[in-house]
Amino acid sequence: MGAILSGYRGEKASCARRLTGAPSALVGQNGQKAVEYPQLKTYLRKLSLRVRLGLLAAVAVAVAVTGVSVAAWLLTKRQLDGQLDSNLRSVQASPGYVQALLRTCQAQLPQPGGSAGDRTPTPYTVQVITGDGDICTAPGSPAIKVTAGDLEVARGLRREALHDADSEDGRSMRVVTSQPSRIADMGENYAVSIAQPLSEVSEPLEKLAWLLLGVAGVGVIGAATAGAGIARAGLRPVKQLTDATGHIARTEDLSVRIPVDGDDEIARLAESFNTMTGALASSRERQQQLIADAGHELRTPLTSLRTNIELLIRSERTGRQLASNVRAELLTSVEAQIAELAGLVGDLQELSRPDAAPGSKANQVVALHEVAKRALARAKLRGKELKFESELTDWFVWAEPSALERAVVNLLDNAVKFSPTGGTVCLCLEEGRLTIEDQGPGIPSDELPHVFERFWRSPSARGLPGNGLGLAITARAVHAAGGTVELRTPPDGGTVAIVTVPGARTPPPEEPPTIR
């Protein structure tokens, strides 16, 4: 028994090995087995999209042409069969010919060249069947097998019998058996069978089948060729996109653009790709510019800091003590430069954070009027020689508190920095519109478009403290709150900063407000 089971297991394993790569059967939801062909799927996945589209077109046309061809063939067959049956029913053997068949049964009959009344319908085979089952045919004409229906017609039990039968020479025949007009002295139990070879129908149908097969083959080949051509033309933008992505991957050249032709899905894909590469190129350019600008801004304080520290170190190493006032100035300068570096690093960290879109989780309900009050208090400490006027109404917005307060502080710091001694800084908040106005020199109109760029500084302000990041941080914070910020220069001088943030006079619900 163990040997038998061992042999069975070996045979089963061998069968399993032989079936490797064969279609796998899976049981579907209806309990029937669904056959899968993993090798076919793998092969199709390896084909290019253009080839698959061509094959799909060829298969679709093949199915359509096959369906039409089969339908045409079946309809033609039905028409020919009906016409054959109609012809057989319309043919009648002459009474003289039937009488001669009944009298002589196997005797020599008149040839077709005899009298018109006794002439045999030459395209057809005629035989007489008696009620006893005897078959009377013309000499040299093969008899046709008699069926029970033919005998029933001969015995008067049926009017007609229509069927297929084989003749003695092996031909397939279509037979109509009916009762003719009775002939005197010939009795009543007989019937006449008129037959015609089925080749009259099968041969035209066979020719039609070959014709349809040829047309279908030509159609499938043409469809495959046309499908491949259409796929090649339609996928040309996709190929360009593939080549462009490959070029970018190899060279990291983001200046590559794909020609956009038309307004279809492929054109929109190419346009989206161009937009994406343009955005990436702009982002890389801004990143490189930020690094370059940061390096430039860091170089000045680092150089000054390094010089001052080297003087202090040299004084200690050589034992030549610096004057107390000189040493104090150096230490004060070092402290200021360290503070400047810390501020610059903090600003860079602020700018490096991801942009917070309106409605971000980092945002919350903020009282803008309270933010303005705190920022104004800090500005008064820096501008003790200035006058400050304020008019604030309640306004609640959805924003990040620290970022929004820093934006207002930056604007007020600029107003304090550029205002002359004894000047006035006005702060007004009404219906979400925050206005900060100073009496400084103003900003030339050709410089206004650049004021919110990173590290940009007006030529007239490069001698003042700052790193050119304050307004960039301000714009970023205001945009994250769903607002806008702009600078204007009134005709009478000074600068006006206008910040507009959507919100409400009362605290909104704990969700982003609708931007009006």
C-alpha positions as CSV (number, residue, x, y, z in Angstrom):
1,M,0.0,0.0,0.0
2,G,2.9,2.4,0.9
3,A,4.5,1.7,-2.5
4,I,1.2,2.4,-4.3
5,L,0.7,5.7,-2.5
6,S,4.4,6.6,-3.1
7,G,3.9,5.9,-6.8
8,Y,0.7,7.9,-6.9
9,R,2.4,10.9,-5.2
10,G,5.3,10.7,-7.7
11,E,2.9,10.5,-10.7
12,K,0.9,13.5,-9.2
13,A,4.0,15.5,-8.8
14,S,5.1,14.7,-12.4
15,C,1.7,15.8,-13.7
16,A,2.0,19.0,-11.7
17,R,5.4,19.6,-13.3
18,R,4.0,18.9,-16.8
19,L,1.2,21.3,-16.2
20,T,3.5,24.2,-15.2
21,G,2.7,27.1,-17.5
22,A,-0.7,25.7,-18.4
23,P,-3.9,27.7,-17.9
24,S,-4.9,27.9,-14.3
25,A,-8.5,27.4,-13.4
26,L,-10.2,29.6,-10.7
27,V,-13.6,29.1,-9.3
28,G,-15.8,32.2,-10.0
29,Q,-18.7,33.6,-7.9
30,N,-21.2,31.4,-9.8
31,G,-19.3,28.3,-9.1
32,Q,-18.0,27.9,-12.6
33,K,-14.3,27.7,-13.4
34,A,-12.7,30.8,-15.0
35,V,-9.6,29.9,-16.9
36,E,-6.6,32.3,-16.7
37,Y,-3.6,32.4,-18.9
38,P,-0.7,33.9,-16.9
39,Q,1.8,33.4,-19.8
40,L,-0.5,35.3,-22.2
41,K,-0.9,38.1,-19.7
42,T,2.8,38.3,-19.3
43,Y,3.4,38.3,-23.0
44,L,0.8,41.1,-23.6
45,R,2.3,43.2,-20.9
46,K,5.7,43.0,-22.6
47,L,4.2,44.4,-25.8
48,S,4.3,48.2,-26.4
49,L,1.1,50.2,-26.1
50,R,1.2,50.8,-29.9
51,V,1.3,47.1,-30.7
52,R,-1.4,46.4,-28.2
53,L,-3.7,49.1,-29.7
54,G,-3.1,47.6,-33.2
55,L,-3.9,44.1,-31.9
56,L,-7.0,45.4,-30.2
57,A,-8.2,47.1,-33.4
58,A,-7.5,43.9,-35.4
59,V,-9.4,41.8,-32.8
60,A,-12.3,44.2,-32.8
61,V,-12.5,44.2,-36.6
62,A,-12.1,40.4,-36.7
63,V,-15.0,39.9,-34.3
64,A,-17.2,42.4,-36.3
65,V,-16.3,41.0,-39.7
66,T,-16.8,37.4,-38.4
67,G,-20.2,38.2,-37.0
68,V,-21.3,39.9,-40.2
69,S,-19.9,37.1,-42.4
70,V,-21.6,34.4,-40.4
71,A,-24.8,36.3,-40.5
72,A,-24.6,36.9,-44.2
73,W,-23.7,33.2,-44.8
74,L,-26.6,32.0,-42.7
75,L,-29.0,34.4,-44.4
76,T,-27.8,33.3,-47.8
77,K,-28.1,29.6,-46.9
78,R,-31.7,30.2,-45.6
79,Q,-32.6,32.0,-48.8
80,L,-31.1,29.3,-51.1
81,D,-32.7,26.5,-49.1
82,G,-36.0,28.2,-49.3
83,Q,-35.6,28.8,-53.0
84,L,-34.7,25.1,-53.6
85,D,-37.7,23.9,-51.7
86,S,-39.9,26.4,-53.6
87,N,-38.5,25.2,-56.9
88,L,-39.1,21.5,-56.0
89,R,-42.7,22.2,-55.0
90,S,-43.4,24.1,-58.3
91,V,-42.1,21.3,-60.5
92,Q,-44.6,18.7,-61.7
93,A,-43.8,15.5,-63.6
94,S,-46.0,15.1,-66.7
95,P,-48.8,12.5,-66.3
96,G,-47.5,10.5,-69.3
97,Y,-44.1,10.2,-67.7
98,V,-45.6,9.0,-64.4
99,Q,-47.8,6.6,-66.2
100,A,-44.9,5.1,-68.1
101,L,-43.0,4.7,-64.8
102,L,-45.9,2.9,-63.2
103,R,-46.5,0.6,-66.2
104,T,-43.0,-0.5,-66.9
105,C,-41.3,0.2,-63.6
106,Q,-37.8,-0.9,-64.8
107,A,-38.5,-0.8,-68.5
108,Q,-36.8,1.6,-71.0
109,L,-38.6,5.0,-71.0
110,P,-38.7,7.6,-73.6
111,Q,-35.5,9.7,-73.8
112,P,-35.7,13.5,-73.1
113,G,-35.8,14.0,-76.9
114,G,-39.4,12.5,-77.0
115,S,-42.6,14.4,-77.1
116,A,-43.0,17.5,-75.0
117,G,-45.7,15.9,-72.9
118,D,-43.5,13.0,-71.9
119,R,-40.2,14.9,-71.4
120,T,-38.5,14.4,-68.0
121,P,-37.7,17.7,-66.1
122,T,-33.9,17.3,-66.7
123,P,-32.5,19.3,-63.8
124,Y,-34.4,17.0,-61.4
125,T,-34.5,13.3,-60.5
126,V,-38.1,11.8,-60.6
127,Q,-39.1,8.5,-59.1
128,V,-42.5,7.0,-58.3
129,I,-43.2,5.3,-55.0
130,T,-46.0,2.8,-54.6
131,G,-47.9,2.1,-51.4
132,D,-46.0,-1.2,-51.1
133,G,-42.7,0.6,-51.1
134,D,-41.6,-0.2,-54.6
135,I,-39.5,2.4,-56.3
136,C,-39.9,3.1,-60.0
137,T,-37.1,5.1,-61.7
138,A,-36.0,5.8,-65.2
139,P,-33.3,3.5,-66.5
140,G,-29.8,4.7,-65.5
141,S,-31.2,7.0,-62.8
142,P,-30.1,6.0,-59.3
143,A,-32.9,5.4,-56.9
144,I,-33.3,7.7,-53.8
145,K,-33.8,6.2,-50.4
146,V,-37.5,6.1,-49.3
147,T,-38.5,7.4,-45.9
148,A,-41.5,6.6,-43.8
149,G,-42.9,10.1,-44.8
150,D,-42.7,9.1,-48.5
151,L,-44.7,5.9,-47.8
152,E,-47.3,7.8,-45.9
153,V,-47.8,10.2,-48.9
154,A,-48.0,7.1,-51.2
155,R,-50.7,5.6,-49.0
156,G,-52.7,8.8,-48.8
157,L,-51.9,9.5,-45.2
158,R,-50.1,12.7,-45.9
159,R,-50.2,15.3,-48.6
160,E,-46.5,16.0,-48.9
161,A,-43.1,15.0,-47.5
162,L,-40.0,17.3,-47.7
163,H,-36.7,16.0,-46.5
164,D,-33.0,15.2,-47.3
165,A,-32.0,11.8,-48.6
166,D,-29.1,10.0,-50.2
167,S,-29.3,8.5,-53.6
168,E,-27.8,5.1,-54.5
169,D,-24.7,6.8,-56.0
170,G,-24.0,8.6,-52.7
171,R,-25.2,12.1,-53.6
172,S,-27.2,14.1,-51.0
173,M,-30.6,15.1,-52.4
174,R,-33.4,17.4,-51.4
175,V,-36.6,15.5,-52.0
176,V,-40.3,16.6,-52.2
177,T,-42.8,13.7,-52.3
178,S,-46.4,14.5,-53.2
179,Q,-49.5,12.9,-54.7
180,P,-50.0,13.7,-58.4
181,S,-53.2,13.8,-60.3
182,R,-54.7,10.3,-60.4
183,I,-54.4,8.4,-63.7
184,A,-57.2,6.1,-64.7
185,D,-56.4,2.4,-64.4
186,M,-53.3,3.1,-62.4
187,G,-54.6,2.7,-58.9
188,E,-54.4,5.3,-56.1
189,N,-51.6,4.1,-53.8
190,Y,-48.6,5.9,-55.3
191,A,-46.7,9.1,-55.0
192,V,-44.1,11.0,-57.0
193,S,-40.8,12.1,-55.6
194,I,-38.9,15.0,-57.3
195,A,-35.4,15.6,-56.0
196,Q,-32.4,17.9,-56.8
197,P,-28.8,17.6,-55.5
198,L,-28.0,19.6,-52.4
199,S,-24.8,20.6,-54.2
200,E,-26.9,23.2,-56.0
201,V,-26.9,25.0,-52.6
202,S,-23.7,23.8,-50.9
203,E,-21.4,24.7,-53.8
204,P,-22.5,28.4,-53.9
205,L,-22.4,28.5,-50.1
206,E,-18.9,27.1,-50.1
207,K,-17.7,29.7,-52.6
208,L,-19.4,32.4,-50.5
209,A,-17.7,31.2,-47.4
210,W,-14.2,31.4,-49.1
211,L,-15.1,34.8,-50.4
212,L,-16.2,36.0,-46.9
213,L,-13.1,34.5,-45.4
214,G,-10.8,36.3,-47.8
215,V,-12.7,39.6,-47.2
216,A,-12.4,39.1,-43.4
217,G,-8.7,38.3,-43.7
218,V,-8.1,41.4,-45.8
219,G,-10.2,43.5,-43.3
220,V,-8.3,42.2,-40.3
221,I,-4.9,42.8,-41.9
222,G,-6.1,46.3,-43.0
223,A,-7.5,47.0,-39.5
224,A,-4.3,45.9,-37.8
225,T,-2.2,48.1,-40.2
226,A,-4.5,51.1,-39.8
227,G,-4.7,50.5,-36.0
228,A,-0.9,50.5,-35.7
229,G,-0.6,53.6,-37.8
230,I,-3.3,55.4,-35.8
231,A,-1.7,54.3,-32.6
232,R,1.7,55.5,-33.8
233,A,0.2,58.9,-34.7
234,G,-1.9,59.2,-31.6
235,L,0.9,58.1,-29.2
236,R,3.5,60.4,-30.8
237,P,3.0,63.0,-28.0
238,V,3.3,60.2,-25.4
239,K,6.6,59.2,-27.0
240,Q,7.8,62.8,-26.9
241,L,6.8,62.9,-23.2
242,T,8.7,59.7,-22.6
243,D,11.8,61.0,-24.4
244,A,11.5,64.3,-22.5
245,T,11.3,62.6,-19.1
246,G,14.2,60.3,-20.1
247,H,16.2,63.4,-21.2
248,I,15.4,65.2,-17.9
249,A,16.4,62.1,-15.9
250,R,19.7,61.8,-17.7
251,T,20.7,65.5,-17.9
252,E,18.5,67.2,-15.2
253,D,17.7,69.8,-17.8
254,L,14.3,71.3,-16.9
255,S,14.2,73.6,-19.9
256,V,12.8,70.8,-22.1
257,R,9.3,71.5,-23.4
258,I,6.9,69.3,-25.4
259,P,5.1,70.9,-28.4
260,V,1.4,71.2,-27.7
261,D,-0.9,70.7,-30.7
262,G,-4.7,70.7,-30.3
263,D,-6.9,70.5,-27.2
264,D,-7.3,66.8,-26.7
265,E,-6.3,64.7,-23.7
266,I,-2.8,64.1,-25.0
267,A,-2.4,67.9,-25.6
268,R,-3.5,68.6,-22.1
269,L,-1.1,66.0,-20.8
270,A,1.7,67.7,-22.6
271,E,0.7,71.1,-21.4
272,S,0.5,69.8,-17.8
273,F,4.0,68.3,-18.2
274,N,5.3,71.6,-19.5
275,T,3.7,73.4,-16.6
276,M,5.3,70.9,-14.2
277,T,8.8,71.2,-15.6
278,G,8.4,75.0,-15.7
279,A,7.4,75.0,-12.0
280,L,10.3,72.7,-11.2
281,A,12.8,74.9,-13.1
282,S,11.4,78.0,-11.4
283,S,11.7,76.2,-8.0
284,R,15.3,75.2,-8.7
285,E,16.1,78.7,-9.8
286,R,14.6,80.2,-6.7
287,Q,16.5,77.6,-4.6
288,Q,19.8,78.4,-6.2
289,Q,19.1,82.1,-6.0
290,L,18.2,81.7,-2.3
291,I,21.5,79.8,-1.6
292,A,23.5,82.4,-3.5
293,D,21.7,85.3,-1.8
294,A,22.0,83.6,1.6
295,G,25.7,83.1,1.1
296,H,26.1,86.7,0.1
297,E,24.2,88.0,3.1
298,L,26.1,85.7,5.5
299,R,29.5,86.7,4.1
300,T,29.4,90.3,5.4
301,P,28.6,89.6,9.0
302,L,30.8,86.6,9.1
303,T,33.8,88.5,7.7
304,S,33.2,91.3,10.2
305,L,32.8,88.8,13.0
306,R,35.9,87.0,12.1
307,T,38.0,90.2,11.9
308,N,36.8,91.3,15.4
309,I,37.4,87.9,16.9
310,E,40.9,87.6,15.3
311,L,41.8,91.0,16.8
312,L,40.7,89.8,20.3
313,I,42.6,86.5,19.9
314,R,45.7,88.3,18.7
315,S,45.6,90.7,21.6
316,E,45.4,87.7,24.0
317,R,48.2,85.7,22.3
318,T,50.6,88.6,22.1
319,G,49.9,90.0,25.5
320,R,49.3,93.4,24.1
321,Q,46.1,94.5,25.8
322,L,43.6,96.6,23.9
323,A,42.3,99.8,25.3
324,S,39.2,99.2,27.4
325,N,37.1,101.3,25.1
326,V,38.4,99.6,22.0
327,R,37.8,96.2,23.6
328,A,34.3,97.2,24.6
329,E,33.5,98.3,21.0
330,L,34.8,95.1,19.6
331,L,32.7,93.0,22.0
332,T,29.6,95.1,21.2
333,S,30.2,94.7,17.5
334,V,30.6,90.9,18.0
335,E,27.4,90.8,19.9
336,A,25.5,92.7,17.2
337,Q,26.9,90.6,14.4
338,I,25.9,87.4,16.3
339,A,22.4,88.8,16.7
340,E,22.3,89.7,13.0
341,L,23.4,86.1,12.1
342,A,20.9,84.6,14.4
343,G,18.1,86.8,12.9
344,L,19.2,85.9,9.3
345,V,19.3,82.1,10.2
346,G,15.8,82.4,11.8
347,D,14.5,84.2,8.7
348,L,15.9,81.5,6.4
349,Q,14.3,78.8,8.6
350,E,11.0,80.6,8.3
351,L,11.2,80.7,4.6
352,S,12.2,77.1,4.3
353,R,9.0,75.9,5.9
354,P,6.3,74.5,3.6
355,D,3.7,77.0,2.6
356,A,0.6,76.7,4.7
357,A,-2.5,76.9,2.6
358,P,-5.7,78.7,3.8
359,G,-7.5,76.2,6.0
360,S,-4.3,74.5,7.2
361,K,-4.3,72.7,10.5
362,A,-1.7,75.1,11.7
363,N,-4.2,78.0,11.4
364,Q,-6.7,79.0,14.0
365,V,-9.0,81.9,14.9
366,V,-6.8,85.0,15.5
367,A,-8.0,88.4,16.7
368,L,-6.2,90.6,14.2
369,H,-6.8,93.8,16.2
370,E,-5.0,92.2,19.2
371,V,-2.1,91.2,17.0
372,A,-1.9,94.8,15.7
373,K,-1.9,96.1,19.3
374,R,1.0,93.9,20.3
375,A,3.0,94.7,17.2
376,L,2.4,98.4,17.8
377,A,3.6,98.2,21.4
378,R,6.9,96.6,20.2
379,A,7.3,99.2,17.5
380,K,6.9,102.0,20.0
381,L,9.9,100.6,21.9
382,R,12.1,100.9,18.7
383,G,10.8,104.3,17.7
384,K,10.7,106.3,20.8
385,E,11.3,109.5,18.9
386,L,8.3,108.9,16.6
387,K,4.6,109.5,17.0
388,F,2.1,106.6,16.7
389,E,-1.5,106.9,15.8
390,S,-3.9,103.9,15.8
391,E,-7.5,103.2,15.0
392,L,-8.4,99.5,15.4
393,T,-11.7,97.8,15.1
394,D,-12.4,94.1,16.0
395,W,-11.6,91.7,13.2
396,F,-11.2,87.9,13.6
397,V,-9.4,85.9,10.9
398,W,-8.3,82.3,10.3
399,A,-4.5,82.3,10.3
400,E,-1.3,81.1,12.0
401,P,-0.9,83.4,15.0
402,S,2.9,83.7,15.2
403,A,3.3,84.1,11.4
404,L,0.6,86.8,11.2
405,E,2.0,88.7,14.1
406,R,5.5,88.6,12.6
407,A,4.1,90.0,9.3
408,V,2.6,93.0,11.1
409,V,5.7,93.5,13.2
410,N,7.9,93.5,10.0
411,L,5.7,96.1,8.4
412,L,5.8,98.3,11.4
413,D,9.6,97.9,11.8
414,N,10.0,99.1,8.2
415,A,7.8,102.1,9.0
416,V,9.9,102.9,12.0
417,K,13.2,102.3,10.2
418,F,12.5,104.7,7.4
419,S,10.5,107.4,9.2
420,P,12.4,110.6,10.0
421,T,12.8,111.8,13.6
422,G,9.6,113.2,14.9
423,G,7.6,111.6,12.1
424,T,4.2,109.9,12.5
425,V,3.3,106.2,11.9
426,C,-0.4,105.5,11.5
427,L,-1.9,102.1,12.1
428,C,-5.6,101.5,11.0
429,L,-7.7,98.4,10.9
430,E,-11.2,98.5,9.5
431,E,-13.2,95.7,7.9
432,G,-10.2,93.4,7.5
433,R,-8.1,96.1,5.9
434,L,-4.9,96.8,7.9
435,T,-3.1,100.0,6.8
436,I,0.3,101.2,8.0
437,E,1.4,104.6,6.8
438,D,4.8,106.3,7.5
439,Q,6.4,109.6,6.4
440,G,9.6,108.2,5.1
441,P,11.2,108.8,1.7
442,G,8.9,106.3,-0.1
443,I,9.7,103.7,-2.7
444,P,10.4,104.5,-6.3
445,S,7.7,103.1,-8.7
446,D,10.2,100.9,-10.5
447,E,11.2,99.2,-7.3
448,L,7.7,98.4,-6.0
449,P,7.4,95.1,-8.1
450,H,10.5,93.7,-6.3
451,V,9.9,94.6,-2.7
452,F,8.6,91.2,-1.8
453,E,11.4,89.2,-3.4
454,R,13.8,87.4,-1.1
455,F,17.0,89.3,-0.3
456,W,16.0,92.2,-2.4
457,R,16.9,95.6,-0.9
458,S,16.5,99.1,-2.3
459,P,19.8,100.7,-3.3
460,S,19.0,103.5,-0.9
461,A,18.5,101.1,2.0
462,R,21.5,98.9,1.7
463,G,23.3,100.9,4.3
464,L,20.6,100.3,6.9
465,P,20.2,97.2,9.1
466,G,18.3,94.3,7.6
467,N,18.7,91.3,5.2
468,G,15.9,91.7,2.7
469,L,13.8,88.8,4.0
470,G,11.3,90.7,6.1
471,L,8.8,91.6,3.4
472,A,9.1,88.1,1.8
473,I,8.2,86.5,5.1
474,T,5.3,89.0,5.5
475,A,3.9,88.1,2.0
476,R,4.2,84.4,2.8
477,A,2.3,84.8,6.1
478,V,-0.5,86.9,4.6
479,H,-1.0,84.6,1.6
480,A,-1.2,81.6,4.0
481,A,-4.1,83.4,5.7
482,G,-5.8,83.8,2.4
483,G,-5.1,87.6,2.2
484,T,-3.1,90.0,0.1
485,V,-0.4,92.6,0.9
486,E,0.9,95.5,-1.2
487,L,3.0,98.7,-0.8
488,R,2.1,102.0,-2.3
489,T,3.8,105.4,-2.5
490,P,1.3,108.3,-2.0
491,P,1.9,111.5,-4.1
492,D,2.8,113.5,-1.0
493,G,5.6,111.0,0.0
494,G,5.9,108.2,2.5
495,T,4.9,104.5,2.2
496,V,1.5,102.9,2.7
497,A,1.4,99.1,3.5
498,I,-2.1,97.6,3.0
499,V,-2.9,94.1,4.3
500,T,-6.3,92.6,3.5
501,V,-7.3,89.4,5.3
502,P,-10.8,87.7,5.1
503,G,-12.6,87.3,8.3
504,A,-15.5,88.6,10.4
505,R,-16.2,91.2,13.2
506,T,-17.1,88.3,15.5
507,P,-15.2,85.1,16.2
508,P,-15.9,82.7,13.3
509,P,-16.6,79.0,13.9
510,E,-13.7,76.7,14.4
511,E,-13.2,76.2,10.7
512,P,-11.7,78.2,7.8
513,P,-14.0,81.1,6.8
514,T,-15.3,81.6,3.3
515,I,-13.1,84.1,1.5
516,R,-15.3,87.0,0.5
